[in-house]
Amino acid sequence: MANEKLKFTCDYMEGAHPLIMDALLSTNMMQTSGYGLDEFSASARDKIRKACDAPDAGVYFLVGGTQTNATVIDALLRSYQGVLCAETGHIAVHEAGAIEFGGHKVLPLPHTYGKISATQISSYMDTFLSDENHEHMVMPGMVYISQPTEYGTLYSLEELTALSEACRRYHLPLYVDGARLAYALAAPENTVSLKDLARLCDVFYIGGTKCGALFGEAVVIPDPALIPHFFTIVKQHGALFAKGRILGIQFDVLFTDDLYLHIGESALNYADSIKNVLKENGYQFFLETPTNQIFIILEDEILHDLEGSAEFSFWEKYDDTHTVIRIATSWATTKEHTDALITLLKQTRA
């Protein structure tokens, strides 16, 4: 439609990559085993293990991010334990209390552009353990981070290594939410590979929903003995997908010919084009990020003008007259829509 608004609200508004749709259609009438016990899921697991250089890893396919986080965190924690994370972490803000609903407290830490540090983990644990009353308190049982973070920032290999070392020193499993992992892997500034994640983390998931799949996340447990009977735990949480091959086919395609490693590249290129125009036209950045999420501060009057032609995500109020918004590109963003947004941004500042 000619008058349809430009949509840069998030990175999961489209369906799926055409290669995935082709594979789903061509296999539609096949009869296969359920619950991920089909040949496509087996192939996808093998490809993921190879990409992660983790030949013995447990790989499980779940439907969505919140479901995955709730299931993994509940599987890792004892009943009296909580999870340390950045106060901006998805589990602390945008999952409607799913972790607490499962009986575990989220233990938020101050963040720096969405990130927490090894020093914070060590300090928290030292303070907790030195408190004579700590057995009356919620025990930290694991650490949760996102790559990239909710602010589109990246943990460097050095930062992730330090976090891993701190977690292992205090016997805290390190879990990485990779909902947007494809955009991290495609970023030129990125220094963390899938192999690094498998080496340094205890559990992580490879996001599909926001990275080219119709839906789905692939949980990787490098040492499957860490969570015995995870398949059964997934079932307990209502997270076991009966038509599992639909998930398996999608990840089998994503991990064929390194598609997952490159699927985020166009999103980053279009995001860079938008960032350059924002800078050239005097827009104020809330922070600068290397991935597909762009955060700017707009006068409310200008935001109102832009909203007539484009949709963005509200992030937070900056002050009484300014708002922080997020512009997000995706694997499916087109040059046509990007150019139209650029023209709109220039006109608004003219």
Residue pairs with C-beta under 8 A, 6 or more apart in sequence:
5 309
5 310
5 311
6 309
6 310
6 311
6 337
6 340
6 341
6 344
7 13
7 310
7 311
7 337
8 310
8 311
8 312
8 327
8 328
8 329
8 333
8 337
8 341
9 311
9 312
9 313
9 328
10 210
10 313
10 328
10 330
11 180
11 183
11 210
11 211
11 267
11 292
11 293
11 328
11 329
11 330
11 331
12 209
12 210
12 330
13 330
13 332
14 330
14 331
14 332
15 21
15 214
16 24
16 212
16 213
16 214
16 250
17 212
17 213
17 253
17 254
17 259
17 263
17 331
17 332
19 253
19 256
19 259
20 212
20 213
20 214
20 249
20 250
20 253
20 254
23 249
23 250
23 252
23 253
24 214
24 246
24 249
24 250
27 40
27 245
27 249
30 245
32 38
32 39
32 40
32 245
33 245
34 242
34 243
34 244
34 245
35 240
35 241
35 242
35 244
36 60
36 61
36 240
36 241
36 244
36 245
36 247
36 248
37 244
38 244
38 245
38 248
40 245
40 248
40 249
40 252
41 61
41 244
41 245
41 247
41 248
41 251
41 252
42 248
43 248
43 252
44 59
44 61
44 218
44 248
44 249
44 250
44 251
44 252
44 255
45 59
45 248
47 251
47 252
47 255
47 256
48 57
48 59
48 206
48 218
48 220
48 251
48 255
49 55
49 56
49 57
49 59
51 194
51 195
51 255
51 260
52 194
52 195
52 197
52 198
52 220
52 222
53 194
53 195
53 198
53 199
54 195
54 198
54 220
54 222
56 222
56 223
56 224
57 198
57 220
57 221
57 222
57 223
57 224
58 219
58 220
58 221
58 224
58 227
58 230
59 218
59 219
59 220
59 221
60 218
60 219
60 221
60 230
60 231
60 234
61 216
61 217
61 218
61 219
61 241
61 244
61 247
61 248
61 251
62 68
62 71
62 205
62 216
62 217
62 219
62 234
62 239
62 241
62 247
63 215
63 216
63 217
63 239
63 241
63 247
64 209
64 215
64 216
64 217
65 90
65 177
65 179
65 205
65 207
65 209
65 210
65 217
66 90
66 95
66 96
66 98
67 237
67 239
68 205
68 217
68 219
68 239
69 90
69 91
69 95
69 98
69 99
69 144
69 177
70 95
70 98
70 99
70 101
70 102
70 237
71 233
71 234
71 237
71 239
72 175
72 203
72 205
72 219
73 83
73 91
73 99
73 102
73 104
73 142
73 144
73 175
74 102
74 103
74 104
74 233
74 237
75 227
75 230
75 233
76 141
76 142
76 173
76 175
76 202
76 203
76 226
76 227
77 83
77 104
77 141
77 142
78 139
78 141
79 103
80 138
80 139
81 104
81 138
81 139
81 140
81 141
81 142
82 104
82 105
82 106
82 107
82 138
82 139
82 140
82 141
83 91
83 99
83 104
83 105
83 106
83 107
83 140
83 141
83 142
83 143
83 144
83 175
84 107
84 109
84 116
84 121
84 124
84 140
84 142
84 143
84 144
84 172
85 91
85 92
85 106
85 107
85 108
85 109
85 116
85 143
85 144
85 145
86 92
86 108
86 109
86 110
86 111
86 114
86 115
86 116
86 145
86 149
86 150
87 93
87 108
87 109
87 110
87 111
88 111
88 114
88 149
88 150
88 151
89 106
89 108
89 144
89 145
89 146
89 150
89 177
90 146
90 150
90 177
90 179
91 98
91 99
91 106
91 144
91 177
92 106
92 108
93 150
94 150
99 105
99 106
100 106
104 141
105 138
107 124
107 138
107 140
109 116
109 120
109 124
110 116
110 120
111 149
113 149
113 151
113 153
113 287
114 146
114 148
114 149
114 150
114 151
114 152
114 153
115 145
115 149
115 153
115 155
115 159
116 143
116 145
116 163
117 159
117 162
117 163
118 159
118 162
118 163
118 165
118 166
119 166
121 143
121 163
121 166
121 167
121 170
121 172
122 166
122 169
122 170
124 140
125 140
125 170
125 172
128 134
128 137
128 139
128 140
131 137
140 170
140 172
141 172
141 173
142 172
142 173
142 174
142 175
142 202
143 163
143 167
143 172
143 173
143 174
143 175
144 175
144 176
144 177
145 155
145 163
145 174
145 175
145 176
145 177
146 176
146 177
146 178
146 179
146 180
147 154
147 155
147 160
147 176
147 177
147 178
147 181
147 184
147 192
147 197
147 204
148 154
148 180
148 181
148 183
148 184
148 187
148 289
148 291
148 293
149 155
151 287
151 289
151 293
151 295
152 289
152 290
152 291
152 292
152 293
152 294
152 295
153 287
153 289
153 290
153 291
154 184
154 187
154 189
154 190
154 191
154 192
154 290
154 291
155 163
155 192
156 191
156 192
157 191
157 192
157 196
158 191
160 192
160 196
160 197
160 200
160 201
161 200
163 174
163 200
164 174
164 200
164 201
166 172
167 173
167 174
167 202
168 174
173 202
173 203
173 226
174 200
174 201
174 202
174 203
175 201
175 202
175 203
175 204
176 197
176 201
176 203
176 204
176 205
177 204
177 205
178 184
178 197
178 204
178 205
178 206
178 207
178 217
179 205
179 207
179 209
179 210
179 217
180 207
180 210
180 211
180 291
180 292
180 293
181 205
181 206
181 207
181 211
182 207
182 210
182 211
182 212
182 260
182 261
182 263
182 264
182 331
183 211
183 264
183 267
183 268
183 291
183 292
184 190
184 192
184 264
184 291
185 193
185 194
185 260
185 261
185 264
186 261
186 262
186 263
186 264
186 265
186 267
186 268
187 264
187 268
187 290
187 291
188 268
188 290
189 290
190 290
194 206
197 204
197 220
198 204
198 220
198 222
199 222
201 222
202 221
202 222
202 223
202 226
203 219
203 220
203 221
203 222
203 226
203 227
204 219
204 220
205 217
205 218
205 219
205 220
206 217
206 218
206 220
206 251
206 260
207 217
208 215
208 216
208 217
208 218
208 247
208 250
208 251
208 254
209 215
209 216
209 217
210 330
211 254
211 260
211 263
211 264
211 331
212 254
212 259
212 260
212 263
212 331
212 332
213 250
213 251
213 254
214 246
214 250
215 247
216 246
216 247
216 250
216 251
218 251
219 230
221 227
221 230
224 230
227 233
231 240
234 240
241 247
253 259
254 260
254 263
263 331
264 291
264 292
264 331
266 331
266 333
267 292
267 329
267 330
267 331
267 333
268 290
268 291
268 292
268 329
270 329
270 333
270 335
270 338
271 291
271 292
271 293
271 294
271 327
271 329
273 338
273 342
274 294
274 327
274 329
274 338
274 341
274 342
274 345
275 288
275 294
277 342
277 345
277 346
278 285
278 294
278 296
278 345
279 285
281 345
281 346
281 349
282 349
283 296
283 298
283 345
283 349
284 296
284 297
284 298
285 294
285 295
285 296
285 297
286 295
286 296
286 297
286 315
286 318
286 324
287 295
289 295
292 328
292 329
292 330
293 326
293 327
293 328
294 326
294 327
294 328
294 329
295 315
295 324
295 325
295 326
295 327
296 324
296 325
296 327
297 318
297 322
297 323
297 324
298 306
298 322
298 323
298 324
298 325
299 321
299 322
300 321
300 322
300 323
302 348
303 323
303 325
305 348
306 312
306 344
306 345
306 348
309 344
310 341
310 344
312 325
312 326
312 327
313 325
313 326
313 327
313 328
314 323
314 325
315 323
315 324
315 325
315 326
316 323
316 324
317 323
317 324
318 324
327 341
329 338
